[in-house]
Amino acid sequence: MSTPPSSPESLPTNLADAQAEILALRAALAEQLTIARIPAQNPNPSYRLGSNRQRLFANPAADALAASLPADVQEEGRVQAFGWAAEALTSGQPIERMLKLGERQFAAYIVPFPEEEYVNMYLVEQTAQVAAQQRQAAQEAFTRQVLDAVPVLVYVRDAAGNYVFQNSATRELAEQLANSQPTAEIASHQARQLASYDAADASVLASGQQVVVEDEMTLPDGRLRYLHTIKQPLRWDDGPTHVLGVSADVTDLKQATEAAKAAAKARENFLANMSHEIRTPLNGVLGIAAQLAKTPLNTRQQELLGIIRNSGRHLLGVINDVLDMAKITSGKLELEQSAFNLCDSMGQAIQPLIYQAQEKGITVEGTLLRDSCPYPWVIGDAHRLNQILMNLVSNAVKFTPAGGHIKVGGYALAETGEELTVEFRVSDTGVGIAPDKLGRIFENFTQAYADTTRQFGGTGLGLSISRALVEQMNGTLTVTSEVGKGSTFAFQLTLPRVAVPKPADAPPAHTTYDTGALRGKHLLLVEDNDINRLVARMLLEDWGVTLEEAEDGLEGLACITQNTYDGVLLDIQLPGLNGLEVTAAVRALPDARKAQVPILALTANAFQSDTEEYLAAGINDAIAKPIDDAVLFAKLTRLLTAT
């Protein structure tokens, strides 16, 4: 800072002092000129406004601003500026205001000098900042509008459980709860539920991970609502972590799901009961017919017996179709995974149908899978694959008139060391299917024409089951058809390959299943149906078994308690104690030998879940009615020789 000039009382007394003082004055003046240029060099508009509404000073930036504005905008800005100047002079305090000039926005800082009776006003343009703020505000308003529109609870809570944000649904619910006066019981439920909410928040904050929970919420009127809630940490820059929650009311969905489960369970129970009520007498019919077949019969009697047995097997097929469809629709159909020769298995399965077609006067042409695949050994469910092909061939035989032609072929489409992709195709020259009916033939209990069942028979489930099985094996089933010319059904599957087993690995074949292994065994039969007891007695006595019988669960348990048996054949649905209750009591007997007696369940329930329940209850194995003689012999032999 330059030294100011000397006062008049201390004028220089010589030339040298005068020159020095002149130089000091020049330096001070230069500095004052530099300072005076600062407002002019300021890129922001600056003004000095007098108390009498005069503009005492304006820097070049202010002049440039004025020149860029229309006259009406200038006048509007001038009125605002002088009004603020008067306000600042009156209060004696600086003030800040926002000045809008046309489309431009300025922050105005007014600094009063009351003694001098003027103010300095400094403008800083904030058009870009204001536009950004407006865009942000619009975005926030849009986001809030969206969050308020969604019919779910969206909220943010801090670590203390205070709401930082609530959408409209959350606010409305909070107001409803705040304005209610719940009973002591409801308040207790709500307090427990609130503690659960807080615990979930604490878990999110502690772990930093998302949690998904099903919350319960009791409304003031006592109604219970279920909320599917997702909570996750919400981190602010340089701030605390909050919890973002989204809760959707799934009460109706939960109730609908429970109703669907109840309906599915009721259907399963109905089918199980239906199966039991039909299979139990059918076991008697087929069992007695099998025993009758072992006796001397004339030709007419053999013919009549054949009708009885075929009718019984047909009825059993209908039951099995209905149960298979029930298992498929309920997701309870399980596929086995075992090694088998695909070509041999399928060929053997349809052989009876080929004979049936030839008896009807239909010619049959076949293409063996091994023609295109020498080693068709795969892993899969041979029974279900056979079922698919048998359904397709059976339909072809059914709908092809005498003199017609059926072609059945297996083809290898692709193969690697690990997988084999095959196609099985069944073509016929039958009645065909109209284009508008093709889409319906795979529906449950549906056939192409209303009179199909009357003319050809069947339940309308075969194709539905076949497509479902193919799809469960990740394959495709297709159909092409033309009325009067016939149809072609084809399905493609990709199956895991397996090495061809050595001949020694295959079990030896037996021409008869009765090996004498059961001769001399002492068994107990617990069965409440007289005819079924008769069938079992005739069958077991042929195998050399000594048999005792009980007609209900209590009698059966008493027999096991008092006597010693090599094994027990136990019906499940018994009067008194059912089969599971008898088994539980037997396994709890103090005599270890009696408690571990092998038990084979005789059941008319054909669901796999039923068998799993029996095994979990302590039953060793199960066989479904109607009883297959060979299967029963094999199961008994395995159980009794293992002890």
C-alpha positions in Angstrom: 0.0 0.0 0.0 1.5 3.3 -1.0 2.1 6.0 1.6 -0.6 8.8 1.4 0.5 12.3 0.5 1.6 14.7 3.3 -0.9 16.9 5.1 -0.8 20.7 4.3 0.9 21.4 7.6 3.9 19.3 6.5 4.7 20.6 3.0 8.1 19.7 1.6 10.7 22.3 2.4 13.1 21.4 -0.4 13.0 20.1 -4.0 14.1 16.6 -3.2 11.2 16.2 -0.7 8.8 17.6 -3.2 9.9 15.2 -5.8 9.5 12.3 -3.4 6.1 13.3 -2.4 5.0 13.7 -6.1 6.2 10.1 -6.7 4.2 8.9 -3.7 1.1 10.6 -4.9 1.5 9.1 -8.4 1.9 5.6 -6.9 -1.2 6.1 -4.7 -3.2 7.3 -7.6 -2.1 4.3 -9.7 -3.2 1.9 -6.9 -6.6 3.7 -6.6 -7.1 3.4 -10.4 -6.3 -0.4 -10.2 -8.8 -0.8 -7.4 -11.4 1.3 -9.3 -11.0 -1.1 -12.2 -12.0 -4.1 -10.2 -15.8 -3.6 -10.6 -15.3 -3.0 -14.3 -13.3 -6.3 -14.6 -15.9 -8.3 -12.6 -17.8 -10.6 -15.0 -20.8 -10.4 -12.8 -23.2 -7.4 -13.0 -22.6 -4.9 -10.1 -24.7 -1.8 -9.3 -24.8 1.1 -6.9 -28.4 2.2 -6.3 -29.3 5.4 -4.5 -32.1 5.9 -2.0 -33.8 8.2 -4.5 -34.2 5.4 -7.0 -31.1 6.4 -9.0 -28.5 4.1 -10.5 -25.3 5.6 -9.2 -23.0 3.0 -10.8 -23.1 0.0 -13.1 -20.1 -2.0 -14.3 -19.7 -3.1 -17.9 -21.2 -6.5 -17.2 -24.3 -4.8 -15.9 -24.5 -2.6 -19.1 -24.1 -5.7 -21.2 -26.9 -7.4 -19.3 -29.2 -4.5 -19.8 -28.4 -4.4 -23.5 -29.4 -8.0 -23.9 -32.8 -7.6 -22.3 -36.0 -6.3 -23.8 -37.2 -2.9 -22.4 -40.1 -4.5 -20.5 -37.9 -7.0 -18.8 -35.4 -4.3 -17.9 -38.2 -2.2 -16.4 -39.5 -5.2 -14.4 -36.0 -5.9 -13.1 -35.4 -2.2 -12.2 -38.6 -2.1 -10.1 -37.6 -5.2 -8.2 -34.1 -4.0 -7.6 -35.1 -0.6 -6.2 -37.7 -2.2 -4.1 -35.0 -4.5 -2.5 -32.7 -1.5 -2.2 -35.3 0.4 -0.1 -35.9 -2.7 2.0 -32.2 -3.1 2.7 -31.7 0.6 3.6 -34.7 0.4 5.9 -33.5 -2.7 7.7 -29.8 -1.9 7.6 -29.1 -5.6 6.9 -27.9 -7.3 3.7 -30.5 -9.3 1.9 -30.5 -12.1 -0.8 -33.1 -12.5 -3.4 -33.7 -14.4 -6.7 -34.1 -12.1 -9.7 -35.7 -13.5 -12.8 -34.9 -11.6 -16.0 -36.7 -13.2 -18.9 -35.5 -16.8 -19.1 -32.4 -16.0 -17.0 -32.1 -16.4 -13.2 -29.8 -14.4 -11.0 -28.9 -14.5 -7.3 -29.1 -10.9 -6.0 -27.0 -9.8 -3.0 -27.9 -6.3 -1.7 -25.5 -4.7 0.7 -26.8 -1.4 2.3 -24.8 1.7 3.3 -27.4 3.7 5.3 -25.1 6.7 6.1 -24.2 7.1 2.5 -27.8 6.3 1.5 -27.0 3.8 -1.2 -26.7 0.1 -1.7 -24.4 -2.1 -3.7 -26.1 -4.9 -5.6 -24.2 -7.9 -7.0 -25.8 -10.3 -9.4 -24.5 -13.9 -9.9 -26.2 -15.8 -12.8 -27.6 -19.1 -11.7 -29.7 -20.0 -14.8 -28.0 -23.3 -15.2 -28.2 -24.2 -11.5 -31.9 -23.2 -11.3 -32.6 -25.3 -14.4 -30.8 -28.3 -12.9 -32.7 -27.8 -9.6 -36.0 -27.6 -11.5 -35.2 -30.8 -13.5 -34.2 -32.5 -10.2 -37.4 -31.3 -8.6 -39.5 -32.5 -11.6 -37.7 -35.9 -11.4 -38.4 -36.1 -7.7 -42.0 -35.2 -8.2 -42.3 -37.8 -11.0 -40.6 -40.4 -8.9 -42.9 -39.6 -5.9 -45.9 -39.8 -8.2 -44.8 -43.2 -9.5 -44.2 -44.5 -5.9 -47.5 -43.1 -4.8 -49.3 -44.8 -7.6 -48.0 -48.3 -7.0 -50.3 -50.3 -4.7 -47.5 -51.5 -2.5 -45.8 -50.1 0.6 -42.5 -48.3 -0.2 -40.6 -46.7 2.6 -37.2 -45.9 4.0 -36.4 -46.2 7.8 -33.4 -45.2 9.7 -31.6 -47.3 12.4 -34.0 -46.0 15.1 -37.1 -47.2 13.1 -38.1 -43.6 12.1 -39.6 -43.2 8.6 -37.3 -41.1 6.3 -39.6 -41.6 3.3 -43.1 -43.1 2.8 -45.1 -43.4 -0.3 -48.8 -42.7 -0.4 -49.9 -46.3 0.5 -47.5 -46.3 3.5 -48.7 -43.0 4.7 -52.4 -44.0 4.4 -51.7 -47.2 6.4 -49.7 -45.3 9.0 -52.6 -42.8 9.5 -55.1 -45.7 9.7 -53.0 -47.4 12.4 -52.3 -44.1 14.3 -56.0 -43.1 14.4 -57.2 -46.5 15.7 -57.8 -47.7 19.2 -57.1 -51.4 19.0 -58.1 -53.9 21.7 -55.5 -55.2 24.1 -55.3 -58.4 22.1 -54.8 -56.7 18.7 -52.3 -54.3 20.3 -50.3 -57.3 21.5 -50.2 -58.8 18.1 -49.2 -55.5 16.5 -46.4 -55.0 19.1 -45.0 -58.5 18.3 -45.2 -57.7 14.6 -43.5 -54.4 15.0 -40.7 -56.1 16.9 -40.3 -58.5 13.9 -40.1 -55.5 11.5 -37.4 -53.9 13.6 -35.5 -57.2 13.8 -35.5 -57.5 10.0 -34.2 -53.9 9.7 -31.4 -54.6 12.2 -30.4 -57.7 10.2 -30.1 -55.6 7.0 -28.1 -52.9 8.7 -25.8 -55.5 10.4 -25.2 -57.7 7.4 -25.4 -55.1 4.6 -27.4 -57.8 2.7 -30.9 -57.9 1.3 -33.5 -59.9 3.2 -36.8 -61.3 2.0 -39.5 -62.1 4.6 -43.2 -62.7 4.9 -44.5 -60.2 7.4 -47.8 -60.4 9.2 -49.9 -57.2 9.9 -52.9 -57.1 12.1 -55.3 -54.2 11.1 -57.3 -52.3 13.7 -60.4 -54.4 12.9 -58.5 -57.6 13.6 -58.0 -58.7 10.1 -54.7 -60.4 9.4 -52.8 -59.4 6.3 -49.7 -61.0 4.9 -46.9 -58.9 3.3 -44.2 -60.1 1.0 -41.4 -57.8 2.1 -38.0 -57.1 0.5 -35.6 -55.0 2.6 -32.1 -53.9 1.5 -29.5 -51.3 2.7 -29.8 -47.8 1.3 -26.5 -46.0 1.5 -26.2 -42.2 1.3 -23.0 -40.5 0.3 -21.1 -39.6 3.5 -24.3 -40.3 5.5 -25.9 -43.1 7.5 -27.2 -46.3 6.0 -31.0 -46.6 6.0 -33.3 -49.5 5.2 -35.3 -49.5 2.0 -38.4 -51.6 2.3 -41.0 -52.7 -0.3 -44.0 -54.7 1.0 -46.7 -56.1 -1.2 -49.9 -57.4 0.3 -50.1 -61.1 -0.8 -53.0 -62.0 1.4 -55.3 -62.8 -1.5 -52.6 -64.7 -3.3 -51.8 -66.7 -0.1 -55.4 -67.5 0.4 -55.8 -68.5 -3.3 -52.6 -70.6 -3.0 -53.9 -72.3 0.1 -57.3 -72.9 -1.5 -55.6 -74.4 -4.6 -53.5 -76.6 -2.4 -56.6 -77.7 -0.5 -58.4 -78.4 -3.8 -55.4 -80.4 -5.0 -55.3 -82.3 -1.8 -59.1 -82.9 -1.9 -58.7 -84.1 -5.5 -55.8 -86.4 -4.5 -57.8 -87.8 -1.6 -60.8 -88.3 -3.9 -58.6 -90.1 -6.5 -57.0 -92.2 -3.8 -60.4 -93.2 -2.4 -61.7 -93.9 -5.9 -58.6 -95.9 -6.6 -59.1 -97.9 -3.4 -62.8 -98.5 -3.9 -62.2 -99.7 -7.5 -58.9 -101.5 -7.0 -60.1 -103.5 -4.0 -63.0 -105.4 -5.7 -61.0 -105.4 -9.0 -58.2 -107.3 -7.1 -60.8 -109.9 -6.2 -62.2 -110.1 -9.8 -58.8 -110.5 -11.4 -57.4 -112.7 -8.6 -60.3 -115.2 -8.8 -60.1 -115.1 -12.6 -56.4 -116.0 -12.4 -57.1 -118.8 -10.0 -60.0 -120.0 -12.3 -57.6 -120.0 -15.3 -55.5 -122.6 -13.5 -58.4 -125.1 -13.5 -59.6 -127.3 -16.4 -61.9 -125.3 -18.6 -63.7 -126.0 -21.9 -63.4 -123.7 -24.9 -66.5 -121.7 -24.1 -65.5 -121.2 -20.4 -62.0 -120.1 -21.5 -63.6 -117.5 -23.8 -65.8 -116.2 -21.1 -62.9 -116.1 -18.6 -60.9 -114.2 -21.2 -63.6 -111.6 -21.4 -63.6 -111.2 -17.6 -59.9 -110.7 -17.5 -59.7 -108.3 -20.5 -62.5 -106.2 -19.0 -60.8 -106.1 -15.7 -57.5 -105.1 -17.3 -59.3 -102.4 -19.3 -60.9 -101.0 -16.2 -57.5 -101.1 -14.5 -56.0 -99.2 -17.4 -58.7 -96.5 -17.1 -57.9 -96.1 -13.4 -54.1 -95.9 -14.1 -54.7 -93.2 -16.8 -56.7 -91.1 -14.4 -54.1 -91.5 -11.7 -51.2 -90.8 -14.0 -52.9 -87.5 -15.1 -53.5 -86.6 -11.5 -49.8 -87.2 -10.7 -48.7 -85.1 -13.7 -51.0 -82.1 -12.9 -49.9 -82.2 -9.3 -46.2 -82.4 -10.2 -45.8 -85.7 -8.3 -44.9 -87.9 -11.2 -41.3 -89.1 -10.8 -39.2 -90.6 -13.6 -36.8 -93.4 -12.9 -33.2 -93.3 -14.1 -31.9 -96.7 -15.0 -30.0 -98.2 -17.9 -31.8 -100.1 -20.6 -31.8 -101.0 -24.3 -34.1 -98.5 -25.8 -34.7 -100.5 -29.0 -35.5 -103.8 -27.2 -37.6 -102.2 -24.6 -39.9 -100.3 -27.0 -40.1 -103.2 -29.4 -41.2 -105.7 -26.7 -43.7 -103.2 -25.3 -45.6 -102.8 -28.6 -45.5 -106.4 -29.7 -48.9 -107.2 -28.3 -50.4 -104.2 -30.1 -48.8 -105.4 -33.3 -50.6 -108.8 -32.9 -53.8 -106.9 -32.1 -53.4 -104.9 -35.3 -52.8 -108.0 -37.4 -55.9 -109.7 -35.9 -57.9 -106.6 -37.0 -56.6 -106.9 -40.6 -54.1 -104.1 -40.4 -50.6 -104.5 -41.9 -47.8 -103.2 -39.7 -44.4 -102.1 -40.9 -41.5 -101.4 -38.5 -38.1 -99.7 -38.6 -35.9 -100.8 -35.7 -33.9 -98.2 -33.9 -30.8 -100.4 -34.0 -30.8 -100.0 -37.8 -29.6 -96.4 -37.4 -28.0 -96.9 -33.9 -26.3 -100.2 -33.2 -25.9 -99.5 -29.5 -29.1 -97.9 -28.2 -28.3 -98.2 -24.5 -29.5 -95.2 -22.5 -30.5 -94.0 -19.1 -34.1 -93.1 -18.5 -37.5 -94.4 -17.5 -38.2 -97.4 -19.7 -41.7 -97.9 -18.4 -42.8 -94.3 -19.2 -41.1 -94.4 -22.6 -42.9 -97.6 -23.4 -46.1 -96.0 -22.2 -45.7 -93.1 -24.6 -45.1 -95.4 -27.7 -47.8 -97.8 -26.6 -50.4 -95.0 -26.4 -49.5 -93.8 -29.9 -49.6 -97.3 -31.4 -52.8 -98.1 -29.6 -54.4 -95.0 -31.0 -53.2 -96.0 -34.5 -54.7 -99.5 -34.2 -57.9 -98.0 -32.7 -58.5 -95.5 -35.5 -57.3 -97.5 -38.5 -59.9 -99.7 -40.2 -59.3 -103.2 -41.4 -57.2 -103.2 -44.6 -55.3 -100.1 -43.3 -51.6 -99.7 -42.7 -49.5 -98.7 -39.7 -45.8 -97.8 -39.8 -43.8 -97.6 -36.5 -40.2 -96.5 -36.6 -37.3 -95.5 -34.3 -34.6 -93.3 -35.7 -31.3 -92.0 -34.3 -31.1 -88.3 -35.2 -27.8 -87.4 -33.5 -25.4 -89.1 -31.1 -22.3 -88.3 -29.1 -20.3 -90.2 -26.6 -22.6 -88.8 -23.8 -26.1 -88.4 -25.5 -28.4 -90.0 -28.0 -31.1 -88.0 -29.7 -33.9 -90.2 -31.1 -37.3 -89.9 -32.8 -40.1 -92.4 -32.7 -42.7 -92.0 -35.3 -46.1 -93.7 -35.7 -48.0 -93.3 -39.0 -51.4 -94.7 -39.9 -53.9 -94.7 -42.7 -56.8 -94.2 -40.3 -59.7 -91.7 -40.1 -57.4 -88.6 -39.6 -58.0 -85.5 -37.7 -59.5 -82.2 -39.0 -57.2 -79.1 -38.7 -59.5 -77.3 -36.3 -59.4 -80.4 -34.0 -55.7 -80.8 -33.8 -55.2 -78.2 -31.1 -57.6 -80.1 -28.8 -56.5 -83.6 -28.9 -53.8 -83.1 -26.2 -56.3 -81.7 -23.7 -57.4 -83.8 -20.7 -60.4 -86.0 -21.3 -60.7 -84.7 -24.8 -61.0 -86.5 -28.1 -61.3 -85.1 -31.6 -65.0 -85.8 -32.0 -67.9 -86.1 -29.6 -68.7 -89.7 -30.7 -65.1 -91.0 -30.5 -65.5 -92.7 -27.1 -68.8 -94.3 -28.3 -67.2 -95.6 -31.5 -63.6 -96.4 -30.4 -63.6 -96.3 -26.6 -60.9 -94.7 -24.4 -60.8 -92.0 -21.7 -59.3 -89.2 -23.8 -56.2 -89.1 -21.6 -53.7 -91.1 -23.6 -52.3 -88.2 -25.7 -52.5 -85.8 -22.7 -50.4 -88.2 -20.7 -48.0 -88.9 -23.6 -47.3 -85.2 -24.2 -46.9 -84.5 -20.5 -44.4 -87.4 -20.2 -42.4 -86.3 -23.3 -42.3 -82.7 -22.0 -41.1 -83.9 -18.6 -38.3 -85.6 -20.4 -37.5 -82.3 -22.1 -38.7 -83.6 -25.5 -41.4 -82.7 -28.0 -44.5 -84.5 -29.3 -45.9 -83.4 -32.7 -48.8 -84.5 -34.9 -49.7 -84.1 -38.6 -52.9 -85.4 -39.9 -55.4 -85.2 -42.8 -59.0 -86.3 -42.7 -59.5 -89.6 -44.5 -55.8 -90.2 -45.1 -54.4 -90.8 -41.6 -52.1 -89.3 -39.0 -48.5 -89.2 -38.0 -47.4 -88.8 -34.4 -43.7 -88.3 -33.6 -41.7 -87.5 -30.4 -38.1 -86.6 -30.1 -35.9 -87.1 -27.0 -32.3 -86.7 -26.0 -31.2 -89.3 -23.4 -27.9 -89.9 -21.6 -26.0 -92.8 -23.1 -24.5 -95.7 -21.1 -22.0 -98.3 -21.9 -23.4 -101.7 -23.2 -23.5 -104.0 -20.2 -21.6 -107.3 -20.3 -23.9 -110.3 -20.9 -22.9 -111.6 -17.4 -24.4 -108.5 -15.9 -27.9 -109.4 -17.0 -29.9 -111.5 -14.5 -30.8 -115.0 -15.7 -34.2 -115.4 -17.2 -36.7 -117.6 -15.5 -39.6 -119.3 -17.2 -41.5 -119.3 -13.9 -41.3 -117.0 -11.0 -42.1 -119.7 -8.3 -38.7 -120.9 -7.3 -39.9 -122.5 -4.1 -38.3 -119.9 -1.9 -41.5 -119.3 0.0 -42.3 -122.9 0.8 -42.8 -123.5 4.5 -42.9 -119.8 5.4 -45.4 -118.7 8.1 -47.2 -115.5 7.2 -50.0 -113.4 8.6 -52.5 -111.7 6.3 -54.4 -108.7 7.7 -57.2 -107.8 5.3 -60.8 -106.8 5.9 -62.1 -107.8 2.5 -63.3 -111.5 2.3 -62.7 -111.9 -1.4 -59.2 -110.4 -1.2 -58.4 -112.8 1.6 -59.6 -115.7 -0.5 -57.5 -114.6 -3.5 -54.4 -114.2 -1.3 -55.0 -117.5 0.5 -55.3 -119.4 -2.8 -52.2 -117.8 -4.2 -50.0 -118.2 -1.1 -51.1 -121.7 -0.5 -50.0 -122.6 -4.0 -46.5 -121.4 -3.1 -46.4 -123.6 0.0 -47.0 -120.8 2.5 -48.7 -121.4 5.9 -51.2 -118.6 6.3 -53.1 -117.1 9.2 -55.7 -114.4 8.7 -57.0 -111.3 10.6 -59.9 -109.2 9.6 -59.0 -105.8 11.1 -56.1 -103.9 12.6 -56.8 -104.7 16.3 -57.0 -108.5 15.5 -53.9 -108.3 13.4 -51.9 -106.5 16.1 -53.0 -109.2 18.7 -51.9 -112.0 16.4 -48.4 -110.4 15.9 -48.1 -109.8 19.7 -49.0 -113.4 20.6 -47.4 -115.3 17.7 -44.2 -115.3 15.7 -44.4 -114.9 11.9 -41.8 -114.8 9.1 -43.7 -111.9 7.5 -46.9 -109.9 7.5 -49.1 -108.9 4.5 -50.9 -105.8 5.8 -53.8 -103.9 4.2 -53.6 -100.1 4.8 -57.3 -99.1 5.1 -58.5 -101.3 7.9 -61.2 -100.9 10.5 -60.1 -100.4 14.1 -56.5 -99.6 13.5 -55.3 -98.7 10.0 -52.1 -100.3 8.6 -49.9 -97.4 9.6 -51.1 -97.5 13.2 -50.6 -101.3 13.4 -47.1 -100.9 12.0 -46.2 -98.2 14.7 -47.5 -100.5 17.4 -45.6 -103.5 16.1 -42.3 -101.5 15.8 -42.7 -100.6 19.5 -43.1 -104.1 20.8 -40.6 -105.1 23.5 -39.8 -108.4 21.7 -37.1 -107.4 19.2 -37.9 -110.3 16.8 -41.6 -109.5 16.7 -40.9 -105.7 16.4 -38.7 -106.3 13.3 -41.0 -108.7 11.5 -41.0 -107.8 7.7 -44.2 -106.0 6.7 -45.4 -105.8 3.1 -48.3 -103.3 2.6 -51.1 -104.3 0.3 -52.5 -101.0 -0.8 -55.1 -99.7 -3.3 -53.4 -96.3 -3.1 -51.2 -95.9 -6.2 -49.5 -92.6 -5.5 -45.7 -92.6 -4.9 -46.2 -90.3 -2.0 -48.3 -93.0 -0.3 -45.5 -95.5 -0.7 -43.0 -93.0 0.7 -45.3 -92.5 3.7 -45.6 -96.2 4.3 -41.8 -96.7 4.2 -41.3 -93.7 6.5 -43.7 -95.3 9.0 -41.7 -98.5 9.2 -43.3 -100.7 6.5 -40.6 -102.6 4.5 -42.3 -102.5 1.1 -45.6 -102.0 -0.7 -47.5 -103.6 -3.6 -50.5 -102.0 -5.3 -53.8 -103.8 -5.9 -54.7 -105.5 -8.2 -51.8 -107.7 -7.1 -49.5 -109.1 -9.8 -48.6 -112.7 -8.8 -45.0 -112.5 -10.0 -44.4 -109.1 -8.3 -45.8 -110.3 -5.0 -43.7 -113.4 -5.1 -40.5 -111.4 -5.9 -41.2 -108.9 -3.1 -42.0 -111.5 -0.5 -38.9 -113.5 -1.5 -36.7 -110.5 -1.2 -38.1 -109.5 2.2 -38.1 -113.0 3.8 -34.7 -114.2 2.5 -33.1 -110.9 3.7 -34.0 -111.7 7.4 
